[in-house]
Amino acid sequence: MHSVDKFSLAKRGWLASILLLLSWGSVGAETSQDSIQNQTRQSSQPTQPESKSQELGKRSIRIRRVTEPIKIDGRLDEPAWSEADVAADFRQQEPNEGTPASETTEVRVLFDEKNLYVGIHAFDSEPASINSRELVRDASFSNDDKVEILLDTYHDRRNAYRFAVNPLGTQQDALITDEGRDLNLSWDAPWVSAGRIDQSGWIVEIGIPLTTLRFKEGASTWGLNFARIIRRKNEENLWTSWQRSFGLERVSQAGELGGVEEIKRRRLFEVKPYASGGWREGAPLIGQPGFDAGIQGKAGLEVAKIGITPSLTAEFTANPDFGQAEVDTQIVNLSRFSVFFPEKRDFFLENAGIFCLAGQKPISFFSRDALG
């Protein structure tokens, strides 16, 4: 009796296994047939390739052309600002890498026949705590809130312009060469800015003449990035390249600015003449007896710049005294080493980064920087 039960149970087990295998086979055949049909349908439908910015994960906005005049007053009240693309969603580099910024920042970009405009609205939940003290151009802004703009106009992902402003509209500009291996803070370009603090935070409006920028006409995109420093929180926010190993000066990780093919390059023509005079009496003559007295005058051409091509600028100077250059900082040198002052003369600052070798100080063919 027990043997018969065991045999029947074993027989039932074999039958159940056979039925289970058959059901799996039918399900697998249906699944494979469905997958083949799905692949056929997908292959018959046209696929749209992803854009380059989507493939590389780069952020991008488009610049908008305006015909109405833009007044640089720090208000952003022209209708064109509300219609422009917005760069937002900043991320922290410090203190919490990659997390959303604690305060909202919105940036818009416009242009017309003469200028490129940048409007920045830096929202702040505590407007009374915004730090803004510096009024001197090219200050370090070490204790101020500020925003920075990076423009890679040749889109070579290595070199760029950097413009920075604090809530008062105080300016700082620099040339970035080879992704920050050389940062030329002595470069001064003509541009205008205005800032103001209100109940929502602070607003900065910037106008950069197209003659200030070097670019290839007809290019489709420029490199673009923004940064914001909230000083009281020790917070550094960037639009892209917010990783601590990158930062704003890593030009290759910048986003993209589209629509620049409509921007027409204006020929650069800049002249800086000078004239100086004085009156002397009782000054000893050099190399001969007697004293010098009377009125003296001097005139010349500090620098003249003429743009030939987008990457080639002719510069001339005649009888210069470089009187427009900023005075060197006074240093008492009690060591046996020479003191090197940064170059501040416009004639020697144009494309000075070309002569940087392995991140070293740019080579100056005529300089008074080395003092023993």
C-alpha positions as CSV (number, residue, x, y, z in Angstrom):
1,M,0.0,0.0,0.0
2,H,2.8,2.3,0.9
3,S,4.7,1.4,-2.3
4,V,1.7,2.2,-4.5
5,D,1.4,5.6,-2.8
6,K,5.0,6.4,-3.3
7,F,4.8,5.4,-7.0
8,S,1.7,7.6,-7.5
9,L,3.2,10.5,-5.8
10,A,6.4,10.3,-7.9
11,K,4.3,10.0,-11.0
12,R,2.3,13.0,-10.1
13,G,5.6,14.9,-9.4
14,W,7.0,14.1,-12.9
15,L,3.7,15.1,-14.5
16,A,3.8,18.4,-12.6
17,S,7.4,19.1,-13.7
18,I,6.6,18.4,-17.3
19,L,3.6,20.7,-17.3
20,L,5.7,23.4,-15.6
21,L,8.4,23.2,-18.2
22,L,5.8,23.4,-21.0
23,S,4.3,26.5,-19.5
24,W,7.7,28.1,-19.2
25,G,8.4,27.3,-22.8
26,S,5.2,28.9,-24.0
27,V,5.8,32.0,-21.9
28,G,9.3,32.4,-23.2
29,A,8.2,32.0,-26.8
30,E,5.5,34.7,-26.3
31,T,8.0,37.0,-24.6
32,S,10.6,36.6,-27.3
33,Q,8.0,37.1,-30.0
34,D,6.8,40.3,-28.2
35,S,10.3,41.6,-27.9
36,I,10.9,41.0,-31.6
37,Q,7.7,42.8,-32.5
38,N,8.7,45.7,-30.2
39,Q,12.1,46.0,-31.7
40,T,10.5,46.0,-35.2
41,R,8.2,48.8,-34.1
42,Q,11.1,50.8,-32.6
43,S,13.2,50.4,-35.7
44,S,10.4,51.6,-37.9
45,Q,9.9,54.8,-35.9
46,P,12.4,57.6,-36.5
47,T,14.7,58.4,-33.5
48,Q,15.8,61.9,-32.7
49,P,19.5,62.1,-31.7
50,E,20.3,63.9,-28.5
51,S,22.0,67.3,-28.7
52,K,25.6,67.6,-27.8
53,S,24.8,69.5,-24.7
54,Q,22.5,66.7,-23.5
55,E,25.1,64.1,-24.3
56,L,27.8,65.9,-22.3
57,G,25.4,67.0,-19.6
58,K,26.2,70.7,-20.2
59,R,23.8,73.4,-19.3
60,S,22.9,76.0,-22.0
61,I,20.8,79.1,-22.5
62,R,20.2,81.3,-25.6
63,I,21.1,84.9,-25.8
64,R,18.3,87.3,-26.9
65,R,18.7,90.2,-29.3
66,V,17.1,93.5,-28.3
67,T,16.3,96.6,-30.3
68,E,15.2,98.8,-27.4
69,P,17.8,100.6,-25.4
70,I,18.9,99.0,-22.1
71,K,19.7,101.5,-19.3
72,I,22.4,100.2,-16.9
73,D,20.7,101.2,-13.6
74,G,20.5,98.0,-11.7
75,R,16.7,97.6,-12.1
76,L,16.0,95.1,-14.9
77,D,12.7,96.9,-15.6
78,E,12.9,96.7,-19.4
79,P,10.5,94.2,-21.0
80,A,13.3,92.4,-22.7
81,W,14.6,91.0,-19.4
82,S,11.4,89.2,-18.7
83,E,11.5,87.5,-22.1
84,A,15.1,86.3,-21.9
85,D,16.2,82.8,-21.0
86,V,17.0,82.3,-17.3
87,A,20.1,80.5,-15.9
88,A,19.1,79.3,-12.5
89,D,19.4,76.1,-10.3
90,F,22.9,77.0,-8.9
91,R,24.7,74.3,-6.9
92,Q,27.0,74.6,-4.0
93,Q,30.7,74.0,-4.3
94,E,31.2,75.0,-0.6
95,P,30.2,74.0,2.0
96,N,28.1,71.1,0.7
97,E,29.2,70.1,-2.7
98,G,26.4,69.5,-5.2
99,T,23.5,70.5,-3.0
100,P,21.1,73.2,-4.2
101,A,22.1,76.7,-3.3
102,S,20.5,78.1,-0.2
103,E,19.5,81.3,-2.1
104,T,18.0,81.6,-5.6
105,T,20.0,83.3,-8.3
106,E,18.7,84.2,-11.8
107,V,20.9,85.3,-14.7
108,R,19.8,86.6,-18.1
109,V,21.8,87.6,-21.2
110,L,20.9,90.1,-23.9
111,F,22.8,91.9,-26.7
112,D,22.3,94.6,-29.3
113,E,24.6,96.1,-32.0
114,K,27.0,97.6,-29.5
115,N,26.9,95.8,-26.2
116,L,26.3,92.5,-24.4
117,Y,24.2,92.8,-21.3
118,V,24.0,90.6,-18.3
119,G,21.2,90.9,-15.7
120,I,21.6,89.1,-12.4
121,H,19.0,88.9,-9.7
122,A,20.5,87.5,-6.5
123,F,17.6,86.7,-4.2
124,D,18.4,86.8,-0.4
125,S,16.1,85.9,2.5
126,E,18.1,88.4,4.7
127,P,18.7,91.6,2.7
128,A,20.0,93.4,5.7
129,S,22.8,90.9,6.1
130,I,24.2,91.3,2.5
131,N,27.9,92.2,2.7
132,S,28.9,95.0,0.4
133,R,31.7,97.4,1.3
134,E,34.3,97.6,-1.5
135,L,34.2,100.6,-3.9
136,V,37.7,100.2,-5.4
137,R,38.0,98.6,-8.8
138,D,39.8,95.3,-8.9
139,A,39.4,94.8,-5.2
140,S,39.6,91.2,-4.0
141,F,36.0,91.2,-2.6
142,S,37.3,89.1,0.3
143,N,34.6,90.2,2.6
144,D,31.8,91.0,0.1
145,D,29.1,89.1,-1.6
146,K,29.8,88.9,-5.4
147,V,28.8,87.3,-8.7
148,E,31.2,86.3,-11.4
149,I,30.7,85.8,-15.1
150,L,32.9,83.6,-17.3
151,L,32.8,84.1,-21.1
152,D,34.7,81.7,-23.4
153,T,34.1,83.6,-26.6
154,Y,36.3,81.3,-28.8
155,H,34.8,78.2,-27.2
156,D,38.3,76.6,-27.0
157,R,37.5,75.4,-23.5
158,R,40.8,76.8,-22.2
159,N,40.8,80.6,-22.2
160,A,38.1,83.0,-21.1
161,Y,37.1,86.5,-19.8
162,R,36.1,86.8,-16.1
163,F,33.9,89.7,-14.9
164,A,32.9,90.1,-11.2
165,V,30.8,92.6,-9.4
166,N,29.6,93.1,-5.8
167,P,26.1,94.4,-4.8
168,L,27.4,98.0,-5.1
169,G,28.3,97.5,-8.7
170,T,32.1,97.6,-8.0
171,Q,34.0,95.9,-10.9
172,Q,36.7,93.3,-11.1
173,D,37.9,91.8,-14.4
174,A,40.6,89.3,-15.4
175,L,41.8,87.1,-18.2
176,I,41.9,83.4,-17.7
177,T,44.6,81.5,-19.6
178,D,44.9,77.7,-19.9
179,E,42.1,76.9,-17.5
180,G,43.3,79.2,-14.7
181,R,47.0,78.4,-14.8
182,D,47.5,82.1,-15.4
183,L,45.0,84.6,-14.0
184,N,45.8,88.2,-15.2
185,L,44.1,90.5,-12.7
186,S,45.9,93.5,-14.1
187,W,43.8,93.4,-17.3
188,D,41.3,96.3,-17.2
189,A,38.6,96.5,-19.9
190,P,36.0,99.2,-20.5
191,W,32.6,98.0,-19.3
192,V,29.8,99.5,-17.1
193,S,27.8,98.0,-14.2
194,A,25.3,99.1,-11.6
195,G,24.0,97.4,-8.5
196,R,21.4,98.0,-5.8
197,I,20.0,96.2,-2.8
198,D,16.2,95.8,-2.3
199,Q,13.8,93.8,-0.3
200,S,14.2,90.7,-2.4
201,G,18.0,90.7,-2.4
202,W,20.3,92.5,-4.8
203,I,20.4,93.2,-8.5
204,V,23.3,93.8,-10.8
205,E,23.1,95.0,-14.4
206,I,26.2,94.9,-16.6
207,G,27.0,96.2,-20.1
208,I,30.0,94.9,-21.9
209,P,31.0,96.6,-25.2
210,L,31.4,94.1,-28.0
211,T,34.8,95.8,-28.8
212,T,36.0,94.6,-25.4
213,L,35.5,90.9,-26.4
214,R,37.5,89.0,-29.0
215,F,35.5,86.4,-30.8
216,K,35.0,84.7,-34.1
217,E,32.0,86.0,-36.0
218,G,29.5,83.4,-37.0
219,A,30.3,80.9,-34.2
220,S,27.2,79.1,-32.9
221,T,28.1,78.8,-29.2
222,W,30.3,80.4,-26.5
223,G,31.3,79.0,-23.2
224,L,29.4,80.4,-20.3
225,N,29.4,80.0,-16.5
226,F,28.3,82.0,-13.4
227,A,29.3,81.9,-9.8
228,R,27.9,83.6,-6.7
229,I,29.5,84.0,-3.3
230,I,27.3,84.5,-0.2
231,R,29.9,85.7,2.3
232,R,28.1,85.5,5.6
233,K,27.4,81.8,4.9
234,N,30.8,81.1,3.4
235,E,28.8,79.6,0.5
236,E,30.1,79.4,-3.1
237,N,27.5,78.5,-5.8
238,L,28.0,77.8,-9.5
239,W,25.7,77.3,-12.4
240,T,27.9,74.5,-13.7
241,S,31.3,72.9,-12.8
242,W,30.4,73.1,-9.1
243,Q,32.6,70.2,-8.2
244,R,35.4,71.1,-5.8
245,S,38.0,69.7,-8.2
246,F,36.7,72.1,-11.0
247,G,35.4,75.6,-10.1
248,L,34.7,78.6,-12.2
249,E,38.2,78.8,-13.8
250,R,37.9,75.3,-15.2
251,V,36.8,76.6,-18.6
252,S,36.3,73.1,-20.1
253,Q,33.4,72.4,-17.7
254,A,31.5,75.6,-18.5
255,G,28.0,75.6,-19.9
256,E,27.0,77.0,-23.3
257,L,25.6,80.2,-24.6
258,G,23.6,79.7,-27.9
259,G,22.4,82.3,-30.4
260,V,25.7,84.1,-30.6
261,E,25.9,83.6,-34.4
262,E,23.8,86.8,-34.7
263,I,26.4,88.9,-32.9
264,K,28.4,91.0,-35.3
265,R,32.0,91.9,-34.4
266,R,32.7,95.6,-34.2
267,R,36.2,96.8,-35.2
268,L,38.3,97.7,-32.2
269,F,39.7,101.2,-32.3
270,E,41.1,102.7,-29.1
271,V,43.4,105.6,-28.6
272,K,44.9,106.9,-25.3
273,P,46.8,110.1,-25.8
274,Y,48.3,112.0,-22.9
275,A,49.7,115.5,-22.1
276,S,51.5,116.5,-18.9
277,G,53.2,119.7,-17.8
278,G,55.0,121.2,-14.8
279,W,57.0,124.2,-13.5
280,R,60.4,123.8,-11.9
281,E,62.7,126.2,-10.1
282,G,65.9,125.6,-8.3
283,A,66.4,122.1,-9.5
284,P,70.1,121.2,-10.2
285,L,70.9,120.4,-13.8
286,I,72.2,116.9,-14.6
287,G,75.7,116.8,-16.0
288,Q,76.4,120.5,-16.0
289,P,76.5,123.3,-13.5
290,G,73.5,125.5,-12.8
291,F,69.9,125.2,-11.9
292,D,66.8,124.4,-14.0
293,A,63.8,126.6,-14.0
294,G,60.7,127.2,-16.1
295,I,57.7,125.5,-17.5
296,Q,58.1,122.0,-19.0
297,G,55.6,120.0,-21.1
298,K,55.4,116.5,-22.5
299,A,52.9,114.8,-24.8
300,G,52.6,111.4,-26.5
301,L,50.5,108.4,-27.2
302,E,50.1,105.9,-24.4
303,V,48.6,103.2,-26.5
304,A,46.6,102.9,-29.7
305,K,44.8,99.6,-30.5
306,I,43.4,98.7,-33.9
307,G,41.6,95.4,-34.4
308,I,42.8,93.6,-37.6
309,T,41.2,90.2,-37.1
310,P,39.3,88.6,-34.2
311,S,42.6,87.3,-32.8
312,L,45.0,89.9,-34.0
313,T,45.3,93.4,-32.6
314,A,47.9,96.0,-33.7
315,E,49.2,98.2,-30.9
316,F,51.2,101.4,-31.2
317,T,52.8,103.7,-28.7
318,A,54.8,106.9,-29.1
319,N,56.8,108.7,-26.3
320,P,54.8,107.0,-23.6
321,D,55.2,107.6,-19.8
322,F,52.5,105.0,-18.8
323,G,50.9,107.6,-16.6
324,Q,47.5,105.8,-16.7
325,A,49.0,102.7,-15.0
326,E,48.1,102.1,-11.4
327,V,50.9,102.9,-8.9
328,D,52.9,100.0,-7.6
329,T,52.3,99.0,-4.0
330,Q,55.1,100.2,-1.7
331,I,57.2,97.4,-0.4
332,V,60.2,97.5,2.0
333,N,62.6,94.8,0.8
334,L,65.0,93.7,3.6
335,S,65.8,90.4,2.0
336,R,68.4,89.4,-0.6
337,F,65.8,88.5,-3.1
338,S,64.3,90.7,-5.8
339,V,60.8,92.0,-5.7
340,F,58.5,91.4,-8.7
341,F,55.6,93.7,-9.3
342,P,52.7,92.7,-11.5
343,E,52.6,94.3,-15.0
344,K,50.0,97.1,-15.1
345,R,50.7,98.8,-18.4
346,D,48.1,98.2,-21.1
347,F,50.7,97.9,-23.9
348,F,52.2,94.8,-22.3
349,L,49.0,93.2,-21.0
350,E,47.4,92.5,-24.4
351,N,47.5,88.6,-24.7
352,A,50.2,88.4,-22.1
353,G,49.0,84.9,-21.3
354,I,50.5,83.6,-24.6
355,F,54.0,83.9,-23.0
356,C,53.1,81.8,-19.9
357,L,55.3,78.7,-19.9
358,A,54.2,75.8,-17.6
359,G,52.1,78.2,-15.4
360,Q,55.0,80.5,-14.7
361,K,55.0,84.3,-14.7
362,P,54.5,85.7,-18.2
363,I,57.7,86.7,-19.9
364,S,58.0,90.5,-20.3
365,F,60.4,91.7,-23.0
366,F,60.6,95.2,-21.6
367,S,59.9,95.6,-17.9
368,R,60.9,97.3,-14.7
369,D,59.3,94.7,-12.5
370,A,62.5,93.2,-11.0
371,L,63.9,95.4,-8.2
372,G,66.8,94.2,-6.1
